[in-house]
């Protein structure tokens, strides 16, 4: 998406619990996200921890057509910052 300008799989290719991904977004520093849960073809969750807080993100997938999928993202931020 336009909200991501760079993605590096730090632990090799593929999506699996415990794998880490470095993501670059416009106007934000590079952040490392760790996969915490996967339901193949349905959803995945990951968390990004920084001093002062953590952000978890759920990505839920809804197939619309053979070549289209709707992705809903839910963010939860915790911590003092």
Secondary structure, DSSP 8 states (H G I E B T S, - for coil): -TT-SEEEETT-SS--TT-EEEEE-TTS--EEEEEEEEETTTEEEEEEEETTEEEEEEEEEEEEETTEEEEEEEEEEES--
